[in-house]
Amino acid sequence: MNDNSRQQSILRVAAICQPDVISLALDSALAEAIECMAAHKVGAILIEAQGQALGLMTRRRAMRLILEQGADARIHVEALLPILHVSADLDVDELGFEFISQNATHALVFAATGQRLGIVSQSDIINNQGLAHDLFLKSLNETTNFDVLRLPGSCSLRMAVERMYSVNYSAVLVGGDEFGWRIMTDTDVMRLLAQRQCLDTLLAELALPELVAVDGDMSLFNARRYFKENSFRHIGVKDRSGQVIGLASYRDILRSVEMDYIYRLRTLLHDKSHALNQSQHNLRLIERVVSTSREGVLITDAEGHIQSVNPAFTAITGYEPWEALGNNPNMLSSGRHDAQFYTRLWSVLQDEGSWQGEIWNRHKDGSVYPEWLSITAIKDDAGAVTQYAAIFHDLTETKRSEARVRQLSWFDSVTGLANRHLFEDRLQQAYHYSCEQQQLMALVALDLDLFKQVNDRFGHKGGDLLLKQVAERIESTLDGSGTASRPAGDEFYIILSELPDHTALNAYLERLGRVLSMPFWISHDEIRLQVSMGVALAPQDAPSSEALIRAAEVALRHSKESGRNTCCFFSTEQHAATLSRYHIAGLLQQALERNEFSMVYQPQLCVKSGQLVGVEALIRWHNPELGAVSPELFIPVAEDAGMIEAIGNWVLERSVSEAVQWARHDLHMKLSVNFSVRQFQRGEVADRIMTVLQQHAFPADQFVVELTETCFMHSAEATERALIKLREQGVRIAIDDFGTGYSSLSYIRNMSLDVIKIDRSFVSQICASDTGGRLVQAMIDMGHAMDLEVVAEGVESVSDFEVLKQLGCDQAQGYYIARPMSSAALIQWATELSQRL
């Protein structure tokens, strides 16, 4: 690597410093400092006098002073922690050494001109170590404090703060396994002190937050993201049985990043040949790393006399350097290990040149603690041992686990939102919290209507771009609260927890609807989406988080069935209807095999002559359990269950084979068969139709494909290609139920059509009002203007028929003419009709 590239890779302090510096004047009241830190949610503030920075007042120091002196005591210089002054051009690694060597945690950053640019902390440095990949390989168990301080609710606030300060803990658990745990952090203490809470108040009387706990197997990378996304600083750790076994903090994860740096030191010292051949520059660097390491480092001569120790040695053992130098390391012996243990240790050290393992030592204050110790024998060129180097860290605070968890993927690769796995995890937590706190929460299931059109038009890249934009807009509505996820396809879920009331929920849904109704852009093309939403509430709508998902999906399905682009809330009636649909779907699976379907045909007459010109084929289902089931009920179920293609193929085959029989009775008429949009989405329907017509030698020009208007909105290009292919073979195309869907003159003009069928809802009004008659007249005139035949459905009376004749309608069908009938009955009815004419 050349000098230029190395220069570019160095991270400067200016790149990570925070521009906003929270400060107070010297001699301010401790209460004011407490209130300031609580308001800004910081752990320390700068104390100044006449514009000069004097030092830091930290959260922990403020807690101690209030206990000792009271909230009205004044801040004095002796109570402050030192703060460094550094150049913005300083190397971040150099600043890290300065922090540890000067026992400082913050530094003010100045430009070359002397202008103050901001402040930087140890956390800022550690967060920029670039070791996120290493965090994937570590579990939360590895940084958990299993000796967490647990206090009963009968403990006073004063005693709790004193205990926290005495053991240097930043959080404690309050309560018990029977009634659940709550947590009190130093941030909560600051808030309570800022509110002038009486120190004799019992912890049970305080509004402490509920402990949120996660599995200890969660990776540190995901744990760190969880902390940041939920603004937590502490989190409970559960074992596989759900028992809270410890407490982890964001600081513990930062500590893990630093530990990776320490491991490099251990490796460096272990490689004796590398150490002996270091350049003078690297030797100075090692010396500096040793002096600033948070792991204890002890060097002895060949006889075991301590030659040097680092500051961390003192921090861990309690012995000052002058107390340790010249002594033997057995001054730390706890007495827990017998002579045989030390004999084995020295035997391995002499044979292999190094030893590492767990050992119990004694602190200067007499307390015994476990540590992980590594000893390396350092030899000269002749192979003689000249020194021993030992590195150790206190296992009381950092429990090491050898287990490594697999790297988990928690986020959707397209949108960056939570994927299904993370979504279900967060939903479960939110649901349990909602039940325990009796707090309203909602789950919104969201689906993009007609999204397949976007993929058909712009390809999957365009579809992914639209999904990203939708995700960004959804996240913008959450304002940092709630969770949005994309489990698959064009589906989204939104978890809304801790809602104050239904008014807030409705306001959010309105805001979400407005945001998603605004135009989207793919390249230079404007896209407007229609979105269906289903909402389920917890805990009233479902007994579990899994059931809440099902409830939201039921509401979403009802939204789609209600015309799309709507929002529906879950109800028990919807649930019952869904269960009914599932039952019908189960019976449909066997209907074809059990020959439960049959075909009937409704005649279509020429309005002028009264002659039979065609029939519409209609399917009927008679189930032994349900009896006669309406097509309006089972056809949507068949579409959702993926059975419509098989049923549609049966209808096509049966109706054409029966129509062929009519020709033997000298009945030559058009056969109209309904097709579902799902069949056209498959892209093979045109070939299937022509194959069946050819197999039965049925004339293509006597076959009519009936489609609803929505078919032209779904997969419009694929539908158009199929229709063109059919019309080229002579097949005629009709729009069924015209006027009830997305009627548009543009698509009627552009699509390959031959017939429009006016829906019965319009025909029924032609005699009831002048408006009804004029509306049907307009439809007939429009159809004729485009050279289309017009068929009126639902003709129920002779007056309806006569009015249609006056309006110039071409054909009619309905109960006035004849009800749907079997093939055999149709032959007889047609024969009698021809005799009457």
N, C-alpha and C positions, 0 to 999 in steps of 0.2 A: 504494500500500500504506500503510495507516495505521500509527501508532506501535505499537498493540497487536499487530497481526499481525507486524510486523517484530521486535518484542521476543520473540514466541513462536518465531520462526524461528532466533534466535541459539542456537548450540550452546555450552553451558557446559562447563568443564573437569570439573566433578563428574560429568558424564554419561559420560566416557570414561576416567576414571582407574581404575587397578587397585588393589584394596584390599590385596593381599598384597605386602608389602615384604620382600625378602630382604636381610638385613644381617649384618655381622660387626663385631667390635670392632677398633679401631685397635690396631696392634702384633700382629695375628694373622699367622701365617705365610702366605706366598704360596701354599704348598701347600694350606692350608686354604681359601683363597679359590678356588683352582682346583677343589678337590673340591666346594665349595658350588655354584659355577656349573655344573659338570658334572651334579651331582645334580638341580638344579632346572631345568636346560636353559635358562639365561638368559645374556645377554651382558654383564651388569653386576650388581654388588651394591653396596648402600649400606654405607659405613663410618661407624661411630658411635663416639663417646667420651662416656661418662657420659650417654647418652640424647640427645646432640646429633649431628645429621647433619653430617658433615665433607665428604663428597664421594663420588665413585663410583670403584670399581675396575672397569675394563672388561676384557673378555676379551683384547683386543689388548695393552693395557698390561701385563697380567699375564704374557702370553707374552714380551714384551720384557724385563721385570724378571727372569723366571726364567732367560732366556738370559744376562743380564748378571750376576745376583747369586746364582742358584740357588734351589731350591724352598723352602729353609729361611729365606730372607731375610724380614724383617718388613715389614709394610705401614706406610709413613710418610705423613704429610700431603702432602709434596711430590709424591708419586706419584699423587695423586687428581685426578680431573676435577671441575670445579665442578658443583653441582646447585642448581637454582633453588628458591625457596619461593614458591608462588603461591596465590592465593585460589581456592576451589572455584567461585566465581561469575564467574571471569574468562572472557572470550570466548575460544574455542579459537583463532580467528584471531590474536588479540592474543598468545596464548601462543606461536604459531608464530613471530611476529616476535621475541619475546623469546629464543626458542631460538637463532635464527640470529644475532641481534645480540650475544648473550652467549656465542656459541660453545658452547652447552650442548646436551645431548641428552635430559636427564631433569629432572623437577621434582617436588618433594614438594607434595602438595595439602593445604591446611588449610581447615577450616571457619571461619566467622566467630567461633566460640567459641575458636579456637586448636587445636582437636582435629585431629590428623593423620588424613586420610581415605585416603591411598594415594599412589601414584606414577603419573606419566604420562610417556610418551616421545614422541619425534618420530614413531615408527612409529604410535603410537595416533592422532596427529593426522592423518597422511596416510591411514590406513585409514578415516577418517571424512570424507574430502573429498567423497564422493558422486559420484565420477567413474567408476563401474563401466561406464556406457554407453560412455564414451570408450574404455575398455579393450577393448571388443568390436571396435573399429575398428583396433586395432593388433596386429601380429603379434609373436611372441616374438623374431624376428630383429632387431626394432628396438631391443631392450634387451640383446642378447647381447654378451658380451665375447669378441670373436674372437681377441684376443691373450692367450688364457689361458696361464697358466704350466704347462708340461708337464715333469714330472721323471721321470727313469729310476728303476727300482727299486733301483739301486745307490746312490742318493743317501741320505745319512743323515737321520734325523729332525731333528737339530740344524740342518743346512744347509737343510732344507726350511722349517723354522720361520723361520730368518733370512731366507730369500728371500721368504716370504709377508709378513713384517713390512716388509721393505725396499721392496717394491713395493706395499704396502698392499692385498694381495689377501686375500680371506676364504676362498679355496679354491684348490686346485691339482689337476691331473690327474697320475696316476701310472701308468706302464706304457707302452703303445704300441698302434698300430693292429693289429699282428700278433696279439698275445695279449689284446687288450682293455684297456680303461681302467678304473682305479679312481679314487676321489676321496678327497681328504683335506681336510676343512673345518676352520675354526678350532674348531668344536665337537669334532671328532675329536681335534684337538691338545689341547684342554682335558681330554678324557677320558683321553688317553694320559699327560698330565702328572699328572693326578689319580691315575693308577695307578702313578706313579713309574717310567714307562717310561724306559729308558736312552736318552739323546739320541743316542748313537752307533749305535743300532739302524738297520739299513737299512730303507728303506720297503718293500722286497719281503718283509720278514719280518713286517710288521705286518698285522693282520687288517682291512684297509681295505675299506669297502663297495664293491660293484660300481657303476659309473656307470650311472644310469638316464637314457636320452636320448630325447627326443621330437622331432617335426618342428618346424622353425623357423617353419612357417606357422601353428602353433597360436596362437589369439588370446590376448592378455594376460589377458583375463577368465578364460578356461578354464585358462590356465597358473596364475593365482593360485589358482583353486579346486583345481587339481591339487596345488599346493604345500601348501595347507591340509589337504586330505583325506589326503595321504600323509605329512604331517609332514616334508616336505622343506624345506631352505633353499636348495639348489642343484640344478640339473638340467642334463644335457648337451643340446646342441642339434645335430640332424642335418640334413644337406642331403637332397635328394631321392634321392641314391644311398645313403643310410644312413651316410655318413661323419660322424664327430663333428667339427664345425667350430668349436665354441665352448662357452661355459659361461654360464648365466644364473642369477641368484639372485633370491630373493624381494625382496631390497633393491632390485634393478634395477627391479622392477615398481613398488615404492613410489616410486622415483625418477621413473618415467614419470608417475605421478599428479602429482608436484610440477611436472614439466615443463609440464603443461597450464596450470598457474598462471603459469609464466614466459611462455608464449605470449601470455597476456593482456597482460602487460607490454609485449612487443614490439609488439603491435597498438596499445596505448595510445600508445607513443612514436612509432609510425609515423604516427598520425593527428595531424599537427601542429596543425591547427585546433582539435582537441579539447584538446590540451595547452595551447595558448595561452589558452584560455577556461576553464581549470579554476578552480574556487573555491579560496580559500586552504586550505580543509580538504583538498580533494583533492590539492593540490600537496604538502601535508605527507605525505599518504598515499603519493603516488608516491615521494617522497624516502625514506620508510621502506621501501617495497617494494624500491626500488633497493638500499638499504643491506643488506637482508637476503636479496636474491636470490642464488642459487647460480650464476647466470650472470654472467660478467664484464660490468660496465658502465663505459664510459669516456666522459667529456664533454670536448670541446675547445672553444676559442673559434674564431672564423671563420678565424684564421690557422693553426689546427692545434696550438696549445699546449694540453697537457692541463691541464684545470681541476679535475677531480675523478675519482676512481675509487672503486669499492665494494670491500668485503672480498673478494668472489669474484675480482676482478681480481688481487689479490695471491695468492690461492690457486692461480690458474691460471698466472699468469706468473712468480711468484716475486718480483716487485718490490714493495717497500713503497710506500705512497702518497708519502712524501717523496722517493723515488727517481724517481717518475714525473711528479709535478706540475711543470709548466713545460716538460717535454720534449715532443718530437714523437712520435706513435705509431710512427714508423719505427724507434724504438729496439727494437721487437719484430720487425723484419724478419728473415726467415730467410735471405734471399739466394736462395731458390728461384724467385722470380718476377722476370721481367725488367721493364725500364722500360715496355715496351708494356702489360703487364698493369695496372700502376698508372695509366697514361694512360687506359686504357679504364674503369677503376674511377672515376676522377675525372670522366670525361666523362659517364658514366651518372648519377653523383651530382649533377652540376650540372644536367643536362637534366631528370632525373625527380625529383630531390629525395631519392632513396634508392637504396641498392645492397645486395644480399645475395648471398652465395656462399661457397664453400669457399676457405680461404686457409691457407698454412703460416706459422707464426710461431715465434720462438725464445724458449725459457724463459731465465730468468736464469742457470740452471746450464749453458746452452749447448745443451740438448737441443731438437730441433725437433719440433713437434707440429702436427697439422691442427686447424683450428677452423672452425666455421660462424659467419660474421660478418654482422651487419646494421648498416648505417650510415644514419642519417636526418639530413637537413639541417633545422635548426630556424630558421624565419624570423620576422621581426617583422611588424607590421601593414603596413609599407611593402613587404614582400616581400624584404627583404635578409636574407642568412644571418647569424645571430648566433652560432650554435653548431652543433656536430655531436655526435650521440649514437650510440654504438656499443654493441651487445650481442653477446656471443659466448659460445660454449661449446666445450669441448674434445671433438673428435670421436674422440680416442683411446679414451675411455671410453664414449661414447654414439654408436654408429653409427646414422645415420638412414636409413630406407628409405622411399621414396615409395609403395611398394605397400601396398594396404589389402586385407585379407581379408574375405570375406563372414562375416557373423555366423552362427555355427553353433549349432544346438540340440543339446545333449548330454544333456538330461535329459527323462524322461517327464513329461508335463504333469499326469497324474493322480496319480501316486504320489511324484514327486520323485526316483525312483531313476534310475540311469543307463539311457539308452535303448540300442537295439541298436548304434548307431554307437560310443558311448562304451564300451559293454560289450566289443565286439570289440577296440577299441583296448587296453583294460586287460587283456583276456584274452591278447592277443598278447604284451604286456610280461611278464605273470606267467608265461606258458608258457616264453618264452625264458629268463627268470630261473631257472625251475625246472630247465630242461635244463642250463643252464650251471653252476648250483650243485648239481645233483643233489639238489634239495630237493623233497620231496613236496608236490604241490598237487592240489586236487580241484575239479571243476566239478559243481555240483548243478543239475540241471534239475527244476523243480518245477511241477506243474500242479494247479489246484483242480478236484477232481472235482465234476461236476454243478453247475458254476458257473452254467450257463444257467438253472437253476431260480431262482437269486437274481435274475437280470435279469428273468425272466418274472414274478416275484412283486413285486419292489420297483422295477422299472424300472431304467434305466441309471444314474440318480443313486444309487440304492441300491447297485447293483453297483460303481460307482466308489468309494462310501464304504467298502465292504467291501475293495476292492483297496487303498485307502489304509491301512486297519487292518492288513491282511496285510503290507504293505510296512514299516510301522512295527515290527511284531513281528519280521520278518526282520532288520531293521537292529539291533534291540535285542540280537539274538543274536551279532552280529559284534563288538561291543565296540570299534568303531573300526578293526578289521582286516577285510580282505576287501572285496569289492564285491558289492552286490546290484543287480540290474537287472530291468526289466520290458520285454522286447522287444516284446510284443504280447499283447492279450487277457488271458487268465487264466494266462499263462505267466510264470515268474520264473526267473532264473539267479542262482547265487551262486558267486563265485570265492573259493576258500579257498586262499591262498598261504602258503608257508613253514610247512606243518604239520610238527610234530616227528615224528609217527608216526601209524600207523593207529588207535591207541587214541584219540588226540586227535580224529581225524576222526569216529570212531564216537561219541565223547562229544558232539561238536557236533551230529551228526545226531539223537541222542536228545534233546538240548536243543531243537533246532528242532522236532522232532515234538511235544514236550510243549507248547511255546509255541503252536503252530498248532492243537493239539487243544482248547485252552481256548475257551470260548464267545466269539463276536463279537456285537456289538449293532448293529442298524440301527433307529434310533429306539428303540422299546421292545420290539422283537422280538429274541429270542435266536436266533443262527445258529451251528450247529456244522458245521465244514468237514471234508471228507475230502480228504487231500492225497496225491498220488502223486509219488514222487521217483525220479529216476535219477541215478546218480553215476558219473562217469568220472574216472580218475586220470591225472596227467601225471608223467613222460612215457611211462609204460609202455602206456597204452591208445591212444595216438594219436601219429602222427608230426608233427602240426602243430596249431595252435590251432583251425583250422577243423575238422579231423578230430576234435578233442576235443569240439566242440559236437555233431557227429553221433553220437559215441559216447554222450554223455550223453542225447541224444534217443532213441537205441536202448534204453538202459537204462530210460528213462521209459516208453517204449511197452511194454516187457516188464512194468514195474510195473503198468500199467493192465490189461494182459492177464492178469495174475496175480490180479486181483480188486480192484484199486484200493486206495487208502489204505495203500500199502506203499512200501518203499524198496528198489530193486534196484541192484546194481553192474553195470557193463558187463562183458561177457564176449565172447570170440571166437565162442562158439556163438550168442549173440544177434545178433552182426553177420552171421553166415552166414545165420541165419533171416531177417534183415532184407533181405539181398541177394536171398534166395529170394522174399520178398514183393514186392520191386520187380520181379523177373522175372515173377512171376504177374500183377502189376498191368499190366505192359506187354502181356502176352498177352490179358488180359481186355478191353483196349481194342478188340481186333479180334474178340472172340468172338461178339458179336451180329451183326456184319456178315457173318461167315463161317458163321453158322448152326450154331455148335458146341454150343448149349444144347439140351436136350430135357427133357420132363416125364414123370415117372412118378407113380403113384398107389398108396397103401397103403390097403387096405380097413379099415373100422371096423365091427365087428359088435355087434349087441345081445347082451349077455351072456346074457340070459334065453332069447331065442328063437333066437339064432344067425343072424338075418337081417342082410343087408347094409343098413346105415343111412347110410353115408357113406364118404368117402375123404379122405385128406390129400394135397394136391398137393406134390410134391417136385421140385426142379430138379436136373438132372444136367449136368455139363460134361465133354465129351471133346475134349481138345486134341491135334492131330496130334503135337506135340512131347512133351507131358507125359503123354499118355494120359488115363485117367479121374482127375479131380481132385475130392477130397472137398469137399462144401459147407462142412464145418467149416473148411476151409483157405481157400477162395476167397471166401466170403461176408464175413468180417471185412476181407479185403483190399479187396473192392468197397466196403465202407462207408467205409474210410479214404481210398480213392482217389476218392470222390464218384461212383461208378458204380452204387450200389445202387438209385437211383431208376429209372434206365433198365432195369436188370435186373428190378427189381420190377414195372415196368409190363409188361415182356414176359411174366413169369410170370403176371400177372393176365389179360392178354389171351389167352395160349395155353391156360391151364387152363380158363377160362370157355368159350372156343370149342370145346374138346374135350368139355367136360361137356354142352354143348348136343346133341352128337351122340349121347350116351348115351340121351337121352330117346326118340330114334327107335328104340331097341332096348328100349323100355319099362323103362329103368332110371332110376328117380327117387330120388335120394339127395343128401345134403348134400355140398357141396364145401368143404373147409377149405384156406385158403391162408395161408401165413406172411408176415408183414410185419415190416420192420425198424423200429427206433426212429427211424432217420434219415428214413424215409419220413413218419412222423408229425410229425417236427420241421418238415417243409416246410409243413405246414398245409393241403395240398390233397388229401390222400389220400382223404378221404371222398367228395369230388366225383368224383375219378377212378374210384373203385370203382363208384359209382352210374351213372356214364356208361357204363362197360363192361357192367354188368349190363343196362342198358336197351338198349344197342346190340345185344346178343345175345338179348334177351328171356329172360334167365335169372332165375328167381324169387329175389327178395331173401331170402326166408325159408329158402332152401336154401343160402345162402352163409354161411360161417363165417370170420371174421377171427381168425387166431391171432397172439397177441403173447406175447413173453416177459415175465417179471416186471419186468425192468429197464426196459421201455418205460414203466412207470408211475412210475419214478423220474426219468426224463428228460422234461422238458417236460410235467409231469403235467397242467397245466391245458389245454394244447393237445390232449393225447391224450384227455382226458375229453370235451372239446367234440366232437372228431371221432367218438368212440364213441357219444355220445348222438345225434348226427346220423344215424349208420348204423343204430342200433337203432330210431330212429323210422321208418326205411324198411323194417324187418323183418330186417335183417342181424343175425346172431348173433355174439357175441364170446366167444372162448376164451382162457384163459391156458395157454400151452404150458410144458412142463418145470416144472410147479408144484412148489415145495418146494426148488428149487435156487438161488433168487435172494433177493430181499428180501421174503420172505413176511410178510404182515401182515394180520391179520384186519380191521383198520380199512380198508385200501384195498380188500380184497375185498368188504367190506360196502358201501363208498361208491361204488366204480366200477361202471360199467354192464357187467355180465358175465352170461354164460349158461352157460358151460362151464369146468370146470377139468380139465386133463390132467395126471395124476400121472406124474412123470418115471420113466423106465425104471430109474434107480438105486434107487428104492424098490420097484418091482414085482419086481425080480430078487431081493429079500430076503424076500419074503412066505412062501416055503417054507423058507428057510434058517434062520430063527429066529423065535421068538415075538415078539420085539421088532419085527421087520420087518412081521409081519402086523398087530400092534396099531397100528403107525404108519400103515399104509395104511388100516386100518379107521377111524382117527381122521380121516383126510383125506376119506374117503367120507362119513362121518357129518357132518362139518363142511359139505361141499358140499351135501348134501341138506338140512341145516338152513337153508341160505341159498337153497333152491330152485334149485340149480345142478345141471346134468348133470355126471357124473364119467366121464372116459375114462381108461383105463389104457394107458400106452404100454409097448412092449418086452415083450409077452407072448410068451415063448419056448417054453412047454411046456404040455401038457394040464393038468398039476398047477397051473400058474400060473392058467390059465383057470378051473379048477374052484374054486380058492380065491377068486378074484375074484367068482365067481357067489355063493359062500356069504357073502361080505362085502357083497353088495348093490351092486357096481359096475354102472354102466349100460352102458358100452360098452368095447370093448377093441380094440387093434391091436398087431401084432407079427409076427415071423417064424412063430410057431405058426399064425397065421391065414393070412397070405400075405406074401410079400416085395413091395416096391414093383414095379410093372409098368407097361408102356406102356398107352396108352388102348385100343388094339385088344386087347391081352391081358386088360385088365380086363373088357371086354365079354364075352369068352369065359368068363373065370373066374366072373363074376357069373351068367352063364346056367347054368353047370354047378352053381353053388351053389344056385340056385333050384330046379333039378331034383332035387337031393338032399333039399331040404327038403320 
